[in-house]
């Protein structure tokens, strides 16, 4: 299993970025996928989830309405569109494979159901 993220960078508050993750080594279209983020020195935080066929999405409260997760199963890609970025969104963002679909925010927050992670791409919201 390999997950490789890209698309991070420096952005001003209110700006946008689109993160990408390419997956390989498993049957991508049979797994839910997630994005998580980590501020150095702090615990990882779940951000968003999408089911295998892309029919159901879930978001952490702090990003709902600003971030959008999507996927392209034909190309083994999962994306995270980040809009209206805030200082507190600064983190390293990773995509992850989920072993069991989650259909509620409380379940999605359980990181123990994520079994493969990418190295991450940094997002730095700064003036």
C-alpha positions in Angstrom: 0.0 0.0 0.0 1.4 3.4 -1.0 -0.2 6.8 -0.5 1.5 9.9 -1.8 0.2 13.4 -1.2 0.9 16.7 -3.0 -0.4 20.2 -3.3 0.4 21.7 0.0 2.2 25.1 0.4 2.1 28.6 1.7 -1.2 30.5 1.5 -2.7 33.6 3.1 -5.8 33.5 5.3 -8.9 33.3 3.1 -6.9 31.5 0.4 -7.4 28.1 -1.2 -5.4 25.0 -1.9 -6.2 21.6 -3.5 -4.5 18.6 -2.0 -4.1 15.4 -4.0 -3.3 11.8 -3.0 -2.4 9.0 -5.3 -2.9 5.5 -4.1 -1.4 2.2 -5.2 -0.9 -1.3 -4.1 -4.6 -2.1 -3.2 -8.0 -2.1 -4.8 -8.7 1.6 -4.3 -12.4 1.6 -5.2 -13.3 -0.8 -2.4 -12.0 1.4 0.4 -13.2 4.5 2.1 -10.5 7.2 2.3 -9.8 9.9 4.8 -7.8 13.0 5.2 -6.2 13.7 8.6 -3.9 16.5 9.7 -1.2 16.9 12.4 0.3 19.9 13.9 3.9 19.0 15.1 3.7 18.2 18.8 0.0 17.5 18.8 -2.2 14.5 18.1 -3.4 13.8 14.6 -6.9 15.2 13.8 -9.4 13.6 11.5 -10.5 16.1 8.8 -12.8 14.4 6.2 -13.9 11.0 4.9 -15.4 9.7 1.7 -16.9 6.3 1.0 -15.6 3.9 -1.6 -17.9 5.0 -4.4 -17.8 8.6 -3.3 -21.5 8.7 -2.3 -21.1 9.7 1.4 -18.8 12.4 2.8 -18.1 13.4 6.3 -16.3 16.4 7.8 -14.9 17.6 11.1 -17.0 20.4 12.5 -14.2 22.9 12.1 -13.8 22.4 8.4 -17.4 21.7 7.3 -18.4 24.2 4.6 -14.8 25.2 3.8 -13.2 21.9 2.8 -14.5 19.4 0.2 -13.3 15.8 -0.2 -13.6 14.0 -3.5 -12.2 11.0 -5.3 -11.5 9.7 -8.8 -11.6 5.9 -8.7 -10.5 5.6 -12.3 -7.2 7.2 -11.4 -6.8 6.1 -7.8 -6.9 9.6 -6.6 -8.5 11.3 -3.6 -8.6 15.1 -3.2 -9.2 17.7 -0.5 -10.2 21.2 -1.6 -9.4 23.7 1.1 -11.2 27.1 0.9 -11.3 30.1 3.2 -8.2 28.9 5.0 -7.5 30.0 8.5 -4.4 30.2 10.6 -5.5 27.2 12.6 -5.6 25.0 9.5 -1.8 25.1 9.4 -0.7 21.4 9.6 0.7 18.5 7.7 -2.1 16.8 5.8 -2.1 13.1 5.1 -4.5 10.8 3.3 -5.3 7.5 4.8 -7.1 4.3 4.0 -10.0 3.3 6.2 -10.7 -0.3 7.0 -14.4 0.2 7.8 -16.6 2.9 6.4 -17.8 5.5 8.9 -21.1 7.2 8.6 -21.1 9.5 11.6 -18.6 12.1 12.6 -18.0 10.4 16.0 -17.1 7.2 14.3 -14.9 8.9 11.6 -12.9 10.5 14.4 -11.6 7.1 15.5 -8.2 7.0 13.9 -7.8 3.4 14.8 -9.8 2.4 11.7 -7.1 3.9 9.5 -4.5 1.3 8.5 -2.3 3.1 5.9 -1.0 6.6 5.8 0.9 8.8 3.4 3.9 11.0 4.5 1.8 14.1 4.2 2.0 17.5 2.6 2.4 20.7 4.6 -0.1 23.5 4.6 1.1 26.8 6.1 -1.5 29.6 6.4 0.4 32.8 7.0 0.4 36.5 6.2 
